[in-house]
């Protein structure tokens, strides 16, 4: 089993800083879990303009990421509330 590295785009880093501290901590825990289990879980692919990305549910929040299996790298693109993330992420 491989442990992946997690990187954030500038957009993702900014959006995480805007979240409440409690949610930021949950994001950190969820990403630690993801990097340790990326090889054994079924990733949820997105469609349409988000094709090529995956989502990770965290209550009412979503983490949108892509994964590079050759480089063992997870790139987080967007983090936000489920009601807003799909609209605001593309603008």
C-alpha positions as CSV (number, residue, x, y, z in Angstrom):
1,X,0.0,0.0,0.0
2,X,1.3,3.4,-1.0
3,X,1.0,6.7,0.9
4,X,0.2,9.6,-1.3
5,X,1.3,13.2,-1.1
6,X,-1.4,15.8,-1.0
7,X,-0.9,19.1,-2.7
8,X,-3.3,22.1,-2.9
9,X,-3.9,24.5,-5.7
10,X,-3.9,28.1,-4.7
11,X,-7.7,28.2,-5.0
12,X,-8.1,25.2,-2.7
13,X,-5.7,26.6,-0.1
14,X,-7.6,29.9,-0.1
15,X,-11.0,28.2,0.2
16,X,-9.8,26.1,3.1
17,X,-8.6,29.2,5.0
18,X,-12.1,30.7,4.7
19,X,-13.8,27.6,6.3
20,X,-14.6,27.5,10.0
21,X,-11.7,26.0,12.1
22,X,-13.7,22.9,13.0
23,X,-14.3,22.2,9.3
24,X,-10.6,22.9,8.5
25,X,-9.7,20.3,11.0
26,X,-12.1,17.8,9.5
27,X,-10.7,18.5,6.0
28,X,-7.2,17.8,7.4
29,X,-8.3,14.5,9.0
30,X,-10.2,13.4,5.8
31,X,-7.2,14.1,3.6
32,X,-4.9,12.2,5.9
33,X,-7.3,9.3,5.6
34,X,-7.4,9.7,1.8
35,X,-3.7,9.7,1.3
36,X,-3.3,6.5,3.3
37,X,-6.2,4.7,1.6
38,X,-6.1,6.0,-2.0
39,X,-5.1,2.7,-3.4
40,X,-7.9,0.7,-1.8
41,X,-11.0,2.9,-2.0
42,X,-13.4,3.5,-4.8
43,X,-13.0,7.1,-5.9
44,X,-16.3,8.9,-6.9
45,X,-15.8,10.4,-10.4
46,X,-17.5,13.7,-11.4
47,X,-19.1,14.4,-14.7
48,X,-19.5,17.3,-17.1
49,X,-17.1,20.3,-16.5
50,X,-15.6,18.4,-13.6
51,X,-14.7,15.3,-15.7
52,X,-11.4,13.9,-14.5
53,X,-11.9,15.0,-11.0
54,X,-13.2,13.1,-8.0
55,X,-15.2,14.1,-4.9
56,X,-14.8,13.2,-1.3
57,X,-17.9,13.8,0.9
58,X,-17.4,15.3,4.3
59,X,-20.9,16.0,5.7
60,X,-22.2,19.0,3.8
61,X,-18.7,19.8,2.5
62,X,-17.0,18.4,-0.6
63,X,-13.3,18.0,-1.5
64,X,-12.7,18.0,-5.2
65,X,-9.4,16.4,-6.3
66,X,-7.6,14.6,-9.0
67,X,-5.2,11.7,-8.4
68,X,-1.9,10.7,-10.1
69,X,-1.3,7.0,-9.5
70,X,2.1,7.0,-11.0
71,X,3.4,9.9,-8.9
72,X,1.4,8.9,-5.8
73,X,0.0,12.4,-5.8
74,X,-3.4,13.8,-4.8
75,X,-4.1,17.4,-6.0
76,X,-6.9,19.2,-4.2
77,X,-8.6,21.7,-6.4
78,X,-11.6,22.9,-4.5
79,X,-13.0,22.6,-1.0
80,X,-16.4,24.0,0.0
81,X,-20.0,23.6,1.0
82,X,-21.9,21.2,-1.3
83,X,-24.5,24.0,-2.2
84,X,-21.7,26.3,-3.5
85,X,-18.8,24.3,-4.6
86,X,-20.0,23.2,-8.0
87,X,-21.2,26.7,-9.1
88,X,-18.3,28.8,-7.7
89,X,-15.5,26.5,-8.6
90,X,-15.7,27.0,-12.3
91,X,-15.7,30.8,-12.2
